[in-house]
Amino acid sequence: MSKHNVPEELQAEIQAIRDQYKERLVSDKSKLTSLLDGLSLTNANQRVDEIHLILHSISGSAGTFGFDKISEEARRIDEKLKESASQFGQDTIIKLISNDVTRFCQLLDRTSVHNASSSSESASTAKTLQKTNPSRSAHEGEVWLIEENEQLAAQFSKQLVNFNFKINTVTLKEALKLVDKGGWPDATIIDMDGHPFNATADFKTLFTTTEGAPKGLIMLSENDAFDQRIKAAKIRATSFLKKPINLSELVSHLEAVVNEEKSAQPRVMLIDDDKELCSLMKLELESQGMQVSILHDVRNIVSELNEFRPELLLLDMEMPEYSGIDIALLVRQNVQFESLPIVYLSAERNLDKQTEALLFDADDFLVKPISNERLISSIRSRVHRARNLEQLISRDGLTGLLKHATIKEHADRELMRARREKTALSIIMLDIDHFKRVNDTYGHSTGDTVIASLAALLRHRFRQTDIVGRYGGEEFLVILPNTQEQEAFKIVDRIRIAFSEMEFSADNQKFSCTLSAGCICSSHLPDQMDASELIETADKALYESKRNGRNQVSTQQ
Ligand SMILES: Nc1nc2c(ncn2[C@@H]2O[C@H](COP(=O)(O)OP(=O)(O)OP(=O)(O)O)[C@@H](O)[C@H]2O)c(=O)[nH]1
């Protein structure tokens, strides 16, 4: 979506939800009026509770729809009601409530909620959407390398191209000109040591572009002392790498920032009894690219969580039948949702109550009404951290690939799916040739660099839907759903060639490595074979490649 305008359909949708909200306020007003009618000592308990729920809900949602005064007044009366409950008898409460709620109903009338198209509020929602909508850069998918040393620049870009990065080597001056025209790319690598990055003023120029600070900023320097690192932090660098640069380390950092840009948008589930507020939030979050599901019937929560697999649950605190705490506890009873971030979004301003709610395994408490910017950044940062944590648990430290046990689980799951959907599943096993010699000749840490570099190559060359894992020391397993053997063969053979062209260096010596692979496909194998047997068959094909002289790919046929 363009930064400068909100599409008409979106404006129309916002307006439609606003109109529904206005109707809902009219209906809330009627409910309040009839609850006041005939309010007496005998029915006060139940009616006061109902009035509280209506006011509480309005206080949380009206501000979001632009009715700030109504929201404030509902909150004031609701809080007064709660305080009075512990101080006065029922007859005084009835009197207070009658006066305040009657005035509140008059306020609802005066704000002429019947009057449909006052577009100023919808314009304000649209404006917020506009502000939070990221603008697309003309340099999307690119990585800029700001390196004044020509030799280093050529060396880096030659190596990084192997990993499918679109590298553009530029000087600082050129970069700033390009930014003014088309924005920053997905990632920018800056060598701090060359001119002009030693001067603080030069750093500041990075912030003063019309597009703001660069995204995914990786700083390189020989000097990794505090002063240098803080300089990088001040211009919001996400990574700092000490020179001489370890290629696989640089690739991992680049992947982290580039994938962050490209990675799937957060999946968010909303649970709130306020339907209009839910619809508006859904629209707002979806306009940021997020996937949003509203849970309408809390009784289905476990099956819906299993189905939608949200990465964050946004939960109201006070709902008619169940509180947010009840629901959070129910979710946590299921071990598979133990680490699902739960964030309360509630009109509750009482700090004691907020703290109490957080004691029950929730992660954050946001107070309604909340600005779009705040809501979106809270969701993004929570989901980002949760994803990182998940990575740490299931991924191998050296390569960032899935660990042995996890990739085997994936193989079981994907084979079941392939059989169910009657599609082909290919499995590739690959292994670096004569790797022992690499370790023996150049040392174990150089060996590690070779392993990490191959892992990065694998991550880049396979599709997002393929699953890549480190099966053993220098052995890798790749699962390719919905892929015939021929296709899998072609991909892995191209990787074999790319790997053989990669250049490594140790002790001023340059060397390269090769790999062998075995590639099999479920559609050529008996149906009764399980995932472990398929993996064994791929391993046998790999052995064939080794036996026939290495640096090749074999299939089972
Ligand atoms: N540097 C490093 N080496 C590892 C790692 N894991 C396993 N290795 C080494 O990888 C080598 C594997 O050697 P072998 O299985 O004998 O095979 P190879 O030398 O690769 O020969 P072929 O597979 O027959 O081509 C062993 O020396 C292991 O110590 C690791 O994480 N880092």
The ligand as an ORCA input file, in Angstrom:
! r2SCAN-3c Opt
* xyz 0 1
  N      35.018    -29.055     12.078
  C      34.058    -29.943     12.339
  N      34.248    -31.225     11.994
  C      33.282    -32.106     12.232
  C      32.066    -31.718     12.836
  N      31.298    -32.813     12.940
  C      31.997    -33.849     12.412
  N      33.202    -33.438     11.983
  C      34.278    -34.191     11.356
  O      33.891    -34.613     10.067
  C      34.732    -35.692      9.693
  C      33.917    -36.700      8.927
  O      34.777    -37.625      8.421
  P      34.353    -38.998      7.727
  O      32.946    -39.340      8.117
  O      35.418    -39.988      8.019
  O      34.309    -38.735      6.233
  P      35.015    -37.719      5.245
  O      36.410    -37.424      5.666
  O      34.119    -36.534      5.088
  O      35.057    -38.552      3.952
  P      33.870    -38.996      3.007
  O      32.574    -38.690      3.670
  O      34.094    -40.453      2.838
  O      34.045    -38.237      1.746
  C      35.308    -36.272     10.977
  O      36.674    -35.979     11.014
  C      34.618    -35.494     12.077
  O      35.436    -35.241     13.196
  C      31.902    -30.350     13.211
  O      30.882    -29.912     13.753
  N      32.919    -29.497     12.933
*
